[in-house]
Amino acid sequence: MTISQERLREIASILDEEINTKDIPELDADFWENATLSFKGKPINELTPQEKKEFIEYRNRIMAQSLGLNQETILVDEDITAWFKTQGIDYHARINAVLRDYVEAHR
């Protein structure tokens, strides 16, 4: 199905309170128990290394836009980056948390 740019603009202009969600069921514990994070139709744990990189870049762009974050490029020692990557796919967020703790401690 293709949606025209005009229709997408119309949809985007609808205010949240104008959207009728009464026929959409609430997401209960059963839903979340079986939920799987996926990207391009594949579960995250089945992505190729390239797809994981694309997922992280995509997720970071979305998070940055919605949270008002700045995307910066910094040089980090290879061993530091390697360690953070062993902590999980969200290593960027962990690096940010460490930097935030440091800043808060030194304000």
Secondary structure, 3 states (H helix, E strand, C coil): CCCCHHHHHHHHCCCHHHCCCCCCCCCCHHHHHHCCCEECCEEHHHCCHHHHHHHHHHHHHHHHHHHCCCCCCCCCCHHHHHHHHHCCCCHHHHHHHHHHHHHHHCC
